Amino acid sequence: MDYRLLGNSGTVVSSLTLGTMTFGSEADEPTSHAIIEAFVAGGGTFIDTADVYSANESERIIGRWLQAHPTEAQQVVLATKGRFPQGDGPNDLGLSRRHLRVALDASLERLGVDHIDLYQMHAWDALTPIEETLRFLDDAVSAGKIGSYGFSNYLGYQVTKAVYEAKAHGWAPPVTLQPQYNLLVRDIEHEVVPACLDAGIGLLPWSPLAGGWLSGKYQRDEAPTGSTRLGEDPTRGMEAWEARNADERTWQVLDAVSSVAEEHGASRSQVSLAWLLARPAVTSVILGARTVEQLQDNLGAADLMLADAELTALTDASAPRVDDYPYGTAGVAQRERKTTGGR
């Protein structure tokens, strides 16, 4: 396992993070605890959850494991999130000081800790002034309730706005961003990645296997069946079967992944994760697992070193399709000063 600094902070975390959205829903408590133990045994130190996962149950499951394993718990870097509804009232959601104060205290109680290493805003809140959110987070750092803070699902301009508002007021700066990022979903490279590189913010990609697509479990024109997520619900979320199956780029990317995997005798999941670990600004990649077996296969990515030519082949095969200026080839070339032309 590789270890890296958590964004622009001094905290060190494992390059693979245990994501726990499945805890309490797709994985029962004994299975969830076994997954944590396998992760820690594999050198993992970074565990990510959220208050909204399984209606608070993910945090409770982690909290009970931490209490039962005090020695191992000392090495765990713990992250959670707040923002989404925690009740039916008008103030039971969002990034207001009122909601975040209640949400943070509730997360601390469920996790059984007096301090959370990384507290993340789960999504942008258009109704709350960003200064209110950032001032609360700065106060929480000063009070010792959190070590640092970050964001999830923010756009590039939102990241930059937060960075410079914090700097202008002398508040603690954000250190991380959780975006969706994988070989099939690379649109954040247009604006979000540059914004994070500019601020020294570390990326914590979620859905690194594109909802299972990059593991190779789905075949062209064969509707999924069985106990996979898409077998249970082919229309599920952003990874829905029909649209991705009909997209030729999906199979182009999967073919490239398969080719590299065969060269290394590795799984497609390991290759896809290894590519992501090599991307600029990435601090740690979030692994979601429903079983210990899934997790153990994914942990193998930590030992997989891809050659530059292999990384280039995967990058080229999965290139984002937006090519309109100022994005695409012409825009990138100009920003990198490889051309002097312009309009």
ABEGO torsion letter per residue (X at the ends): XBBBBBEABABBBBABBBBAAABGAABBAAAAAAAAAAAAAAGBABBBBBAABGGGAAAAAAAAAAAABAAAAAABBBBBBBGBBAEABAAABEABAAAAAAAAAAAAAAAGBABBABBBBABBBAABBAAAAAAAAAAAAAAGABABBBBBGBBAAAAAAAAAAAAAAGBBBBABBBBBBBAABAAAAAAAAAAAAAAGBBBBBBGAAGGGAAAGABBBGBBBBEABAAAABAABEAABAAAAAABAAAAAAAAAAAAAAAAAGBBAAAAAAAAAAABBGBABBBBBBABAAAAAAAAAAAABBBBAAAAAAAAAAABBABABOABEAAAAAAAAGABABBX
